[in-house]
Amino acid sequence: MQDVVFLRFQYNNMNILILGGGGREHAIAWKLSQSKNCDSLFIAPGNAGTASLGQNIALDINKFESIETFCLEQEINMVVVGPEDPLVNGIQDYFQSKENLQDIAIIGPSAKGAQLEGSKAFAKRFMDKYSIPTAGYREFTIENFRDGLTYIERQNPPIVIKADGLAAGKGVIIAQSHEEAKDAFTEMVQNQKFGTASSKVVIEQFLDGIEMSVFALTDGTNYCLLPNAKDYKRIGEGDKGLNTGGMGALSPVPFADDTFMKKVEDKIVKPTIKGISEESFEYVGFVFIGLIKVNDEPYVIEYNCRLGDPETEVILPRLDSDLVELFSLASKKKIADAHVKIKDEHCATVILVSGGYPESYEKGKAIKGLKEKTESIIFHAGTKLENEEVLTNGGRVVAISSFGNNLSECLDQSYSSIDKLCFDKMYFRKDIGYEFV
């Protein structure tokens, strides 16, 4: 009987709920909707783009009781968790604690597993325990605040100051001097700049190199690798200015050849999955590893427990496998049976953002040109539908993703498609992939 249930679960009439409403979730919805195994697709809360692929649902992604009610009413088989907050807050644990929800597959780890992202100190201790290469560090709280100041004095700038908890991507300061580092440390620990997220702070050695992202889908014991990617966080060209949620991304990463990726897999991916297994984390979902290449060696900067944005908008277009089937295999602890196919084509995305982002910006601007014919894929991020018109509804508005035989072709296509789009005070970087083209 179990085999029959498994076959039905894996191949027929899947009702799927995606939690989240950004570009990552639109890309996930776009990929899942292509599967013959996807029957009904719901996105909570979704955006103007996801509305064309399934049904947007007004649910608070951190109110688990409301999600429970919806899942039971709609006979949901699978919940794909986009953002990190519900995972760190324990949505997987909540579903496992309810007898009537235990047959619903949650794509995302338990709260304990999600601490790899939810706590920088937890992640660093995990890396130490399993000999995963990373920067040297110490952790401090208000109790040993003065020790932290002394530790800063002994470091050579730049010095990396990280809030331990989730801080919406803003909790990392790269200080160029001892004074700047002390000020950042004081703001976080004494003045609670990021609330409880900075009640503990990690002070870290600065690593000088070039960054990239690696994505594994795991069932807690085994894994499969998805396409790698590199994103661009700074608002200004030449990687200047404030950090953002991401201004563009590309895949594959030009410098990540087979030799380097073998080092990544042997020194980082395998020991990470081994650690997850040995720690008995309940972990079905993504391990997103932010890496830096230093003198041809990979080091982990950070872990995330979900897909990245805007990296998702380039890795899923390159994935030539059925994502519902991959999720089903992972949820049944059979990811070792997965056959992942990746397109040879390159993919790049450029993000259009609201004027003023990442600081204050206006919403509700009409987006023109979305119905124009284009060879690119337009993934919505901060958008909403109002009176059948698509309006801006966030800092990052849309991602323009394109294929090509090489990076230059991808970028040329994306920028060509951008020429057809406009909204008031629209801004984008014109130099995505500048190091490689």
N, C-alpha and C positions, 0 to 999 in steps of 0.2 A: 504493500500500500504506500509506503514511503517513497518508493521509486516513482510511482504514478504521480504523487503529489509534486515531486521534484520536477518531473517532465512538464506538468501543467504550469508550475511556477516559472520554469525557465523559458518556456516557449510560447505560452498562450495568454492572451487577454490580460496583460499587466496594466493595472491602474496605478499610476505613479504620481506622487506629490513631490514637487521641488520646493524647498524653502529658500527664499531669497528673491531679490528683485533687481539685480545688477547685470552687467555685461556677462559675467561668469555664468549666471543662471540662464540668460538668454542663449548662450552658447551650449550649455548643457541641454536645455529644452530642444534646441535645434538638432542636436545630435540624437537624443533619445527619440524624438519624433520620427526619425528616419527608420527606426527599427520596426520590423514586422511584429515584434513581441510587445510593442507599446500600443495598448488599446485606448486608454483615456489618460490625458496628461493635465495636471493641475499645477499652477505656480502661485505661491503665496509669498509676497503680494504680487510679484511679477511687474511687468512694465508694458509699454506700448508695443514692444517687439514680441514679447512672449504671448501677448493676446492673440496673435495670428497662428500660434502653434498649439495652444491648449486653452484652458480656462483660468483666468486670473482670479484668485481668491483672497479676500480681505481677512487675512489671519495674522496675528502677532506671532512671529516665529519663536518667541521666547515664552509664550503662554501654552504650555504643553497640554493642559486639559482641553483647550479649544482645538488643538491639533488632533488630540485623541478622538474627540467627538466627530470631527470632520472625517478622519480616516475610517471610522466605523460606519458612518453614514454612507460614504462613497466606496466602501469595500476596497480600500487602498491596499495594494500588495507591497509597495516599496516607497520609502521616503528618502530622497536624496537631499542631504543637508549642504547648502552652498556656503554660508558664512560660518565663522568660527564660534560666534557667541552661543548658539544653541548647543553646540558640542561641548564647549567648556562648561556650560550650565547643566549638562547632563541629560540631553534628550534621549540618547541611546539607553542610559540607565533607567529612565522613566518608562520607556516602552518595554524593557525587559522585566520591570517590576510589576507590570500589569498582565495578567494571564490572557486577557482578550486582545492584547497587542503583540504578543510574542511571536506570532507568525508573520508579522510585517517586517520586512527587511529594512534596516536602517543603514544607509551608506554614510558612515561616519563613526568615529571611535567613541568609546565610553569617556566619561569625564576624566578618568585617570589617564587614559591614553592621550586625551586632548590637552593634558598638561604639558606635553611636548611643545605646544604652542602657547598655552595659557600661562606658563611660568618659565621665564628665561633661566632662572636658577635651577629649576627642575631639569630642564633640557641640558644644561651644562653638566650637571651631576650625572645624568644619563650618559652623555658622551664620554665623560671621564671613566665611568664604570665599564663601558664597552670599547674603550680605546679608539674612539672615533676622533679623527683629527679636527681640532678647533682651536680658537685663540685662547691664550691664557686668561684667567679671570679670578675675581673675588666677588663675593656678595656681601652687602651691607644693609643694615636697617638703622632706625633711630638709636637703638641700643648701642651700636658700635660706630656711631656717626663719625666721631673724631678719628677712629682707626681708618675710616674711609678717606678722610682728608689727607692723612699721612700716606696712605697707599697711593693716592693721586700724585703726591709730591715725588714719589719714587719712580713714577712712570715717565716714559719719553713720549711727548705729544707727537701726533694726535692721540687722544684718549677717547675711548668709546664708553658712553654712559647710557645704560639701558634700564628703563622701568621694567620691573619683573613681570608685571601682568599685562593684560590687553589694554592698549592705549590708542586704538583706532589708527595704528600705523605711525603715530607721532611720538612714540616713547623712546626714540633712539637719538642721541646727540653725539656727533663726532666733534669733540672739542679740540681746537687748535693750540690751546695753551693750558697751563696748569690753572690759571685763574678762571678761564672759561669752563674748565672741567669742574672746578670747585663750585662755581655758581650754579651749573646745571645739576650737580649732585645735591646741593643745598635746596634748590627749588623743588626737586623731586621728593627728597626724604623729609626735610623739615617743613616745607610749605605745601606738601602733598599736591604738587602740580597736576598729577594725573590721578588724584584720589587714591584709593587703595591699591591701584595698579603700581604706584611708585612707593608704597610703604616698604618695599624691598627693592634694592637697586643692584644691578650687576655692572661692575667696572671691568672693562675688557681691553685686552691688547688690540691695537689697530693692525689690521692686516692689509697690506698694499697689493692689489691685484685686480683682476677682472672677474665680474660676477656672472652667474648663470643660475638656472633653476632646473632641478631634476624631479620628476614625478613618478612615484610608484603607487600602484593599486595593490593593496595587500588584504589577505584574509586573516592576518595575525600570525601566520606561520610562513607562508610563501608569498610571492609577489610577481607582478609583471611591470615592466617599465613602459611608460608612455613617452611620446616625443619630448625632447628637452626644449628649453626656451631661454631667452634673455629679455628682461624688460627694462624700461627706462623710467626712473622714478622722478627725476628732477623736472621742475616746470619749465626751465629755460634750456635753450639749445646749448650744446656742448656740456650737458649735464651740470648746469648752473642753477642757482636759485633754490627755492623751497622744495621739500619732498612732497610728493603727491601719492595718490593711490596707483599711479602708473600712467604714463603718457604714450606708451607704445610697446610693442614686443615683436620678437622674431623667432622663428624656428625653422630648421635646426640651428644651433649655435655654431658659427663658423670655426671657432677654435677648439670645439669639443670633438676631436677626432676619435677614432676607435681606441687608440692607445690611452688617451686621457679618460675616456668613458669607462674603460676597463678598470682603471685606478679608482674611479668614482664608485663603481659597482663593488669592487673587492674591498676597498678601505672604508666605504661609507654606507652604501645601500645594504649590503649583506649584514654587516654588524648591527645596523639599525633595526632591521627586521628580526634578527636574532635576539636583540635586546627586548623588543616588543613581545616576542614569544616567551622569553625567559621571565620577564616581569609579569606575564599572564595578563597583560592589558587585553580587554575585549576590544579588538581593533579590526573593523571591516571598513575600509575606505582608503583615502589618499594619505600618503606621506609626501609632502611637498618640502624638498630639501633646498634651501637657499645656500649656494656654494660660492666660494671665491677661489680662483686659481692663482696660486702664489708659486712662482718658479716651477711651473709644470706640475705642482702638487695641489690636490683639492682639499679644502678645509670647509667645515660647516659653519656658516654664519648663524643660521636659525632653522628651526623646523616649523612647518605649518601643518595643520591636521585636515586640510581641505585643498581644493584647487586654488590657484592664484588668479588674480584679475589684474592685468589683461592677458596673462599667459594663456588662460583657457581659450581665448579667442584665436590663438594660433595653434595650440596643440590638438584641440578636438577637430578642427578642419583637416589636420594631417592624419588623424586616426582613421584607418580604413577597416576597422572592426566594429561589430555591433556592440554599442555601449551597454544596452540592456543585458545582453548575454554576459558581458564581462562583470557587471554588477551582480547578476544572478549567481555566477560562479563564485565570486568573492563571498557572497552572503551564505553560500552553502559550503564554505571552506574548501573550495575546489579551484582556486585561482591557478594552481599549478597546471591545470588542464587547459588554460587559456592559450589561444594562438593570436598574438597581437600583430596586426598588419599596419604598417606605417607607410604613407605615401612618400615617394621620392621627392615630390615637389616641395619647394620652400613656401613658407607662409609668413606674412608680416601684417601687423595691425597698427593703425595710427588712431589715437584717441582725440576726439573733438571735445573741448571742455568749455564751460561757461566762463565769460570774462570775469577776472578777479580770483578765480580758483587758483590755489587751494585755500585762499582766505575768503572773504565775504563775496558773494555773487548773487545774482538775481535768478529767479525761476520763472517759468511760465512763458518763455519765448517760443514763438512758432518756428518749427523746423521746416524749411523749404527744400524740396528736391528729393525727398525720400522715395518718390514714385518714379524717378528717372531711371532708365535702364542702365545697369552697371554690371561689370564682370566681378565686382567685389561682393563680399558678404557684409551686410550692415547689421552689427549686433547692438541692440539698444542697452543702455546702462541707466542713466538718469533721465527717463522720459515718462510721459503719461499721456493718455488719450482723454481729450475733452472736446465734446461736440464733434467727434470724428476728426479732430485735428490733433497732431502730435506736437506736444509742447515739452520744453526742457523742464526737468524736475530734479536736477542734481548738479554736482560739480563736473563730473565726467558724464558726458551726454551720450555719445555713440562711439563705437569702435568700427573702423573700416578695415576689414581683413581681406587680403588678396593672395592668390597663388602665383607662382612663377617658377621658371627653371632655375632661377638664382635669386639672391636677395634684391638685386637692383630691379629686376622685373616686377617682383612683388611690390616694392615700394613705389615704383612708377605707376603701377595700376592703382594703388591705394590713393596716392596724391591726385591722380587723374579723376578718381571718383569723388574725392573731396571737393573738387572744383564745381561739382553739381549741387553741393549742399551749402546751406547757409542758415544761420540764425543770429540774432542780435548779439554782438560782442563775442562771436565764436573765435576760439583760439586753438591752435594745435602746433606741435613741434614739427619743423620741416627737416629735421636731421636724424630721425630714427635710423639706427644702424650705421651711424656716421663713421664708426671705427672700421667698418668692413667694406664700404663702397667707395 
